[in-house]
Every structure is written in C-alpha cells, then in structure tokens.
Amino acid sequence: QVQLVESGGGFVQAGASLRLSCAASGRTFLTSGMGWFRQAPGKEREFVAAIPWRGSSTYYADSVKGRFTISKDNAKNTVYLQMNSLKPEDTAVYYCAADRISSSGSYYDEQRYKNWGQGTQVTVSS
C-alpha cells in the first residue's frame, strides 16, 4: 500500500498563491506517477494535474494551465502543486493520488489512480 499525506491548503484572496504538498510513503516503488484532483461542493471530482516519477512530462487541466505548476522531489517521494493567480472557482478539496506501475489509462483518468490522500481544503474568496 501507498500512504499519501497532503498539506498546504488554506483560505486566500483571489489572485493569491498557495503551494500544496503530497508526501508518499510505503510501497512507493509500486507507483509510476502522481496526480492532483479536486472536488468542489456539489460537483464531481475533477483532474487538475499529474506527473510521472520518471521523465519531465506534466499534464494539466485546461482550467489551470498557465496558473498551476506540478513538480516532484523523487528523493522525498513528494509532489507539489504550486497554485498562482487563484480564483474563487478554484475553491475545492484537493486530493493527491498515486497510480500503480500496472495502471492503464491516461494520467487524466481518475481510474488510473489507486491510492488517495485525505484531501486538503482550498478556499479562494473574491
């Protein structure tokens, strides 16, 4: 199993920045990549960003492209989500997720991910 712990959420004004962190522990060698998803009240969970442990590829939802940056520290088994120019519509619970080496599907697909963190609240006021 892989355990994921998110941190860094909070309450900010529109236009501000936040950085989320997700520390993975346990059988991380079974994973090939990590993703961030979010769920706003009354809405379905949606993809935000993803990054494989190997290589330099990154994947973003159109709604956050140019504002959010996903990065990783392989030595720490940690991924980050730098969120700039935050908007009220970014308000949601943000979840970190880990896939499996055996996972199929694209990094955008929620079904790819097998382990999930507890979530961290991000609230952006106008």
N, C-alpha and C positions, 0 to 999 in steps of 0.2 A: 504494500500500500504506500501511497504518497500522501503526506500531510501538507496542507497549504495554509499559510497564515498571512492575511492581508493587513496592511496598516496604511495610515496616511490620509484617510478620509477626513472630512470636516465641513464646516459651514463657511462659505466665502461669498463675496460680492461678485456680480458679473464682471468679467474682464480679468479676474484674478487667476492665480495658478495654484495647482496642487500637484504633489507627486505621490502616487500610490506605490507601495512595495508589496511584493508577494514572495515570501520565503518558502521554499520547498524542502521537505526533509523526508527521510525514509528511503524507499526504493526509487530514487530519482533516476537511476540508471535505466529504469524501465520506460522513461519518458523520452520523447523526441522534441517536444515543443510545449509552449505555454500560451495561454490566451487570456484576454480580459473580456468579460461580458458585463452588461448592466441591465438592471430591471427597474423601470420607473413604476410608480403606483398605477395600478390598473392596466399595465401594459405587459406584453410578453418580454422575456429576456432576449436581449439582442447582442450580437457580436460587436466588439469595439476594436480590438487589435490582437495580433498574435505574432509570435516569434519562435522560430526553431532554435534549439540549443546550438546546432551547428550551422555555420554559414552566416550570411549577412542579410538574409531575406526578412522583410517585415510585411505585415498585412494590416490594413486599416479599413474600417467602415467609412463610407463616403462622408458621413456626418461629422467625423472627427479628423479627417485628413487635413494636414496642414496646421492643426492645433495641438494634437496629441502625438507623443512620441513614445514608442515602446522600446525598451532596451533590456539588456541582461548582464548579469555577472555570473559567468559559469562557475567560477571558483566558489562563489557563495550560494549557488543554486537559487538565485534571486532574480526576479524580473521586476521592472519598474514601468510605471505609466506616468509620464510627465504630461500634465494637462494644462495647457495655456489658453488664454482668452476664453475662459469658461463662460457658458451661457446658462440661463435658467433651465433650458431644455436638457442640459447635461445632468440635472438632478436625478439621482438614482442610487440604488445599491449596486456597488461594483463588485464583481466576483472574479477571482482568479481561478483558472482551470488548467489542469495538466492532462496531456493526452497520453497515449501509450505508443511504444515503438510499433506495435501491431495495429495501431489505429488506421482506419481508412477514411477517405473523405478529405475535403479541403480544410484548411485552417479556419475558414469562415463558418464551418458547420459545427453547431453545438454538439452533435452526436459524436464527433471525434474525441471529445474530452471525457475522461473517466473519473477524474478526481476534482473536487471543487472546494474552494475555501468557504469560510463562513460569511463573507461579504463585508464591505465597509461602506458606510453611508457618505455620499457626497451631495451636499445641498448648495445650490447656487441661487442667491437672491438677486432680484432685479433692481 
